[in-house]
């Protein structure tokens, strides 16, 4: 008797995609906690913590660093499970399998890079790359979650809401990349090296903190200027509500992020505000991703539609 292949429905797979997406956000926040508590060298060895011991002492820095490694381990498990769920999804979609697989590769690559960061005693260039890779995985995770809710395929509905604004929206990727990378340069040249008193002092980037902050502020001003221009233009154009909502959300996040950045610079970069700024950078990355994805209207997967949405054009 032939065995029946187990399958997952589209609504069920959506929750796996959401879990994977959420995990990508959590790993950034826990990574920021490691740096901002000075716990980057709390576990000087990898994959063990200290001299072949799996865990370190019960002091703050080893606990924070080891907790982050446990989160990374959990993240790997979640990504693998999501990949298996994509294989079992019915109907099976190659795009969801590919995105789930990309997240597995990204997590393993990020873990290896994290190990190199530890063994290079928090090399600031590698720490910046570590952050950028983590943010890229947030983009992939957000894309996976979005696609899990909508029907993609050749010949299926894919209505571009406004060709002009879709082209402009693509430019925000380039501006965002510059903004995020210059932000890592500010952190890499600033006071939060990731190490603590009594540890080997982590190197800083050979850039003056004030100069890095100035370059980052220019990138932020350019990004906000483009978003403001988009907001004004879209509001004067009869475009669907999702496009308006996306640019409005981008504007709010960008303004809050800019305000936090200015305040933290004027108050000599306190830890709490730096943590909020990292969370804001993650939110901005998600905002740009969703803004671009929603430039095209598609039909939702059955069982994933919000009850309050009745007009297909608003999807």
C-alpha positions in Angstrom: 0.0 0.0 0.0 1.5 3.3 -1.1 2.2 5.9 1.6 0.3 9.1 1.4 2.7 12.1 1.2 2.1 14.6 4.0 1.5 18.1 2.8 1.0 21.6 4.2 -1.6 24.1 3.0 -0.7 27.6 2.0 -2.2 29.2 5.2 -0.2 26.8 7.4 3.0 27.4 5.6 2.5 31.2 6.0 3.1 30.7 9.8 6.3 28.9 9.2 7.4 31.8 6.9 6.4 34.3 9.6 8.4 32.4 12.3 11.5 32.5 10.0 11.0 36.2 9.3 10.7 36.9 13.0 13.8 34.9 13.8 15.8 37.0 11.4 14.8 40.1 13.3 15.5 38.6 16.7 19.0 37.6 15.8 19.8 41.2 14.9 18.5 42.5 18.2 20.4 39.9 20.3 23.5 40.6 18.3 23.1 44.3 19.1 22.7 43.3 22.8 26.0 41.5 22.7 27.8 44.5 21.3 26.2 47.1 23.5 26.8 45.2 26.7 30.4 44.7 25.8 30.0 40.9 25.5 31.5 40.4 22.1 34.5 38.6 23.7 32.5 37.1 26.5 33.1 33.7 24.8 36.6 34.0 23.2 36.4 30.6 21.6 34.0 29.1 19.0 31.9 27.0 18.8 32.7 26.4 22.5 32.7 29.3 24.9 36.0 29.1 26.8 38.8 26.6 26.6 36.7 23.7 25.2 33.9 24.4 27.7 30.5 24.6 26.1 29.4 27.5 28.3 31.3 30.2 30.2 31.0 31.5 33.7 27.8 32.9 35.2 28.9 36.4 34.7 27.2 38.9 32.4 29.4 38.9 29.3 29.7 35.1 28.8 26.0 34.7 29.5 25.0 37.3 26.9 27.3 36.1 24.3 26.4 32.5 24.8 22.7 33.3 24.8 23.2 34.9 21.4 24.8 31.7 20.2 21.8 29.7 21.4 19.5 32.1 19.5 21.6 31.4 16.4 21.2 27.7 17.0 17.5 28.1 17.3 17.5 30.2 14.2 19.1 27.4 12.2 16.5 25.0 13.4 13.7 27.3 12.4 15.1 27.9 9.0 15.6 24.2 8.3 12.1 23.4 9.5 10.7 26.2 7.2 12.7 24.8 4.3 11.2 21.4 4.9 7.7 23.0 5.2 8.3 24.7 1.8 9.0 21.2 0.3 5.8 19.8 1.8 3.7 22.8 0.8 0.8 22.0 -1.5 0.9 23.3 -4.2 4.7 23.3 -4.1 6.3 26.6 -5.2 9.9 26.9 -6.4 10.2 30.5 -5.3 9.3 29.7 -1.7 11.7 26.7 -1.7 14.4 28.9 -3.1 13.9 31.7 -0.5 13.7 29.2 2.3 17.0 27.6 1.1 18.6 31.0 0.8 17.8 31.7 4.4 19.5 28.5 5.5 22.6 29.4 3.5 22.5 32.9 4.9 22.3 31.8 8.5 25.2 29.3 8.1 27.3 32.0 6.4 26.4 34.5 9.1 27.3 31.9 11.8 30.7 31.3 10.2 31.3 35.0 9.8 30.4 35.4 13.5 33.1 32.8 14.4 35.6 34.7 12.3 34.6 37.9 14.1 35.3 36.3 17.5 38.7 34.9 16.4 39.7 38.3 14.9 38.8 39.9 18.2 35.9 41.9 16.8 37.5 43.2 13.7 35.3 46.2 12.9 35.2 45.7 9.2 33.9 42.1 9.7 31.4 43.3 12.3 30.0 45.7 9.8 29.8 42.9 7.2 28.1 40.8 9.9 25.4 43.4 10.4 24.9 43.9 6.7 24.5 40.2 6.0 22.0 40.0 8.9 19.9 42.8 7.5 20.0 41.2 4.1 18.5 38.1 5.6 15.7 40.3 7.0 15.0 41.3 3.5 14.8 37.7 2.3 12.7 36.7 5.3 10.3 39.6 4.7 10.1 38.6 1.0 9.4 34.9 1.9 6.6 35.9 4.3 5.1 38.3 1.7 5.2 35.7 -1.1 3.7 33.0 1.2 0.5 35.1 1.4 0.2 35.9 -2.3 -0.1 33.8 -5.5 2.9 34.0 -7.8 3.3 32.3 -11.1 3.4 32.8 -14.8 0.2 34.0 -16.3 -1.3 34.9 -12.9 -2.4 38.4 -11.8 0.5 40.8 -11.3 -0.8 44.3 -11.9 1.8 47.0 -11.5 0.0 49.7 -9.5 2.0 52.6 -11.0 5.0 52.0 -13.3 6.6 55.4 -12.5 6.5 54.9 -8.8 7.7 51.3 -9.1 10.9 52.6 -10.7 11.3 55.2 -8.0 10.7 52.6 -5.3 13.6 50.6 -6.7 16.0 53.5 -6.1 15.2 53.3 -2.3 17.2 50.0 -2.3 20.4 51.7 -3.3 19.8 54.6 -0.9 19.0 52.2 1.9 22.2 50.2 1.3 24.3 53.3 1.6 22.4 54.5 4.7 22.8 51.1 6.5 26.5 50.7 5.6 27.4 54.2 6.6 25.6 53.5 9.8 27.8 50.5 10.5 30.8 52.8 9.9 29.6 55.1 12.6 29.2 52.2 15.0 32.6 50.8 14.0 34.3 54.1 14.7 32.3 54.9 17.8 32.7 54.0 21.5 30.8 50.7 21.5 33.5 48.3 20.3 31.7 45.2 21.7 34.4 44.5 24.3 34.4 45.3 28.0 36.8 46.5 30.7 39.4 43.8 31.4 39.2 42.3 27.9 41.4 42.8 24.9 40.4 46.1 23.5 38.7 45.7 20.1 40.0 47.7 17.3 38.1 50.6 15.8 37.8 51.7 12.2 40.5 54.2 11.2 37.9 56.9 10.7 37.0 59.8 13.0 33.7 59.2 14.7 32.5 62.7 13.8 33.4 62.2 10.2 31.6 58.9 9.9 28.6 60.4 11.6 28.6 63.3 9.1 28.7 60.9 6.1 25.9 58.9 7.6 23.8 62.0 8.2 24.2 63.0 4.6 23.0 59.6 3.5 20.1 59.9 5.9 19.1 63.3 4.6 19.2 62.0 1.0 17.1 59.0 1.9 14.5 61.2 3.8 14.5 63.7 0.9 13.6 61.0 -1.6 10.9 59.5 0.7 9.4 63.0 1.3 9.3 63.6 -2.5 7.6 60.2 -2.9 5.1 61.0 -0.3 4.1 64.3 -1.9 4.0 62.9 -5.4 2.0 59.9 -4.4 -0.5 61.9 -2.4 -1.2 64.0 -5.5 -1.7 61.0 -7.7 -4.6 58.6 -7.7 -2.7 55.5 -6.7 -4.0 52.5 -4.7 -4.0 52.8 -0.9 -1.3 50.2 -0.3 1.2 52.4 -2.1 0.2 55.4 0.0 0.3 53.3 3.2 3.8 52.0 2.3 5.4 55.5 1.7 3.6 56.9 4.8 5.1 54.1 6.9 8.5 54.7 5.4 8.3 58.4 6.2 7.3 57.8 9.8 10.1 55.2 10.4 12.7 57.4 8.7 11.8 60.5 10.8 11.8 58.6 14.1 15.1 56.9 13.1 16.7 60.3 12.2 15.5 61.8 15.5 17.0 59.0 17.5 20.3 59.4 15.5 20.5 63.1 16.2 19.7 62.7 19.9 22.2 59.8 20.4 25.0 61.9 18.8 24.2 64.9 20.9 24.0 62.8 24.1 27.3 61.0 23.4 25.9 57.8 22.0 24.2 56.2 25.1 23.7 52.4 24.9 19.8 52.5 25.0 19.5 54.9 22.1 22.0 52.9 20.0 19.9 49.8 20.6 16.8 51.7 19.5 18.7 52.9 16.4 19.5 49.3 15.5 15.9 48.3 15.9 15.0 51.4 13.7 17.4 50.3 11.0 15.8 46.9 11.0 12.3 48.5 10.8 13.5 50.7 7.9 14.8 47.7 6.0 11.5 45.9 6.4 9.6 49.1 5.3 11.6 49.5 2.1 11.2 45.8 1.4 7.4 45.8 1.8 7.1 49.1 -0.1 8.8 47.6 -3.1 6.8 44.3 -2.9 3.5 46.1 -2.8 4.2 48.0 -6.0 2.6 45.0 -7.7 -1.0 43.8 -6.9 -1.5 40.1 -6.7 -4.3 37.7 -5.6 -3.9 36.4 -2.0 -3.6 32.7 -1.3 -7.0 31.2 -0.2 -7.3 31.3 3.6 -4.8 34.1 4.1 -7.0 37.0 3.2 -7.8 39.5 6.0 -11.5 39.7 6.5 -11.5 43.5 6.4 -10.1 43.5 2.9 -12.8 43.1 0.2 -11.3 45.0 -2.8 -8.8 42.9 -4.8 -7.0 46.1 -5.9 -6.1 46.8 -2.3 -4.1 43.6 -1.8 
